[in-house]
Amino acid sequence: MMSFKQRFLTSLCMSFFMALIMSGVIIGHQVGVTHPEFWLNWRNSFLFAWPIAFLAAFCIQPLVKYLVDKVMSE
């Protein structure tokens, strides 16, 4: 079982990279990476998405670990 600190830091790092990548890909797809406001839109989208991604990752992590453990034990 993960300690609270390990679970917190794992969720923080995972959500950071996932929100960064996904917000960049989606904004790039919507407006194009050469659009003058791409970087501003990406930053705003990332800052909006990261807290949501963190809460989702932190809350769902025990369920995901349980499911992975169950699949791996079969």
C-alpha positions in Angstrom: 0.0 0.0 0.0 1.2 3.5 -0.9 1.8 6.0 1.8 -0.2 9.2 1.7 2.9 11.2 0.7 3.8 8.8 -2.1 0.2 8.7 -3.4 0.0 12.5 -3.3 3.3 13.0 -5.1 2.5 10.3 -7.7 -0.9 12.0 -8.4 0.7 15.4 -8.6 3.4 14.4 -11.1 1.1 12.2 -13.2 -1.6 14.9 -13.4 1.0 17.6 -14.2 2.3 15.7 -17.3 -1.1 14.4 -18.4 -2.7 17.9 -18.1 0.3 19.5 -19.9 0.2 17.0 -22.8 -3.5 16.8 -23.2 -4.2 20.5 -23.0 -1.4 21.2 -25.5 -2.6 18.6 -28.0 -6.2 19.8 -27.7 -5.4 23.5 -28.1 -3.0 22.7 -30.9 -5.7 20.7 -32.7 -8.3 23.4 -32.2 -6.4 26.6 -33.1 -3.1 25.3 -34.5 0.4 25.5 -33.0 1.2 28.5 -35.2 -1.8 30.6 -33.9 -0.6 33.8 -32.2 -2.5 32.9 -29.0 -1.5 29.2 -28.9 0.8 29.6 -25.9 -1.6 31.8 -23.9 -4.5 29.4 -24.6 -2.3 26.4 -23.7 -1.3 28.0 -20.4 -4.8 28.9 -19.5 -6.2 25.4 -20.4 -3.4 23.7 -18.5 -4.0 25.8 -15.3 -7.7 25.0 -15.5 -7.1 21.3 -16.2 -4.3 20.5 -13.7 -6.3 20.7 -10.5 -9.1 18.7 -11.9 -6.7 16.1 -13.2 -5.0 16.0 -9.8 -8.2 15.4 -7.9 -9.3 12.7 -10.4 -5.9 10.9 -10.3 -5.7 11.1 -6.5 -9.3 9.8 -6.0 -9.3 7.1 -8.6 -5.7 5.8 -7.8 -6.8 3.2 -5.2 -9.4 1.8 -7.6 -6.9 1.6 -10.5 -4.3 -0.1 -8.2 -7.0 -2.6 -7.1 -8.0 -3.4 -10.7 -4.4 -3.8 -11.8 -3.5 -6.0 -8.9 -6.6 -8.1 -9.7 -5.6 -8.5 -13.4 -2.0 -9.2 -12.6 -2.9 -12.0 -10.1 -4.8 -14.0 -12.7 
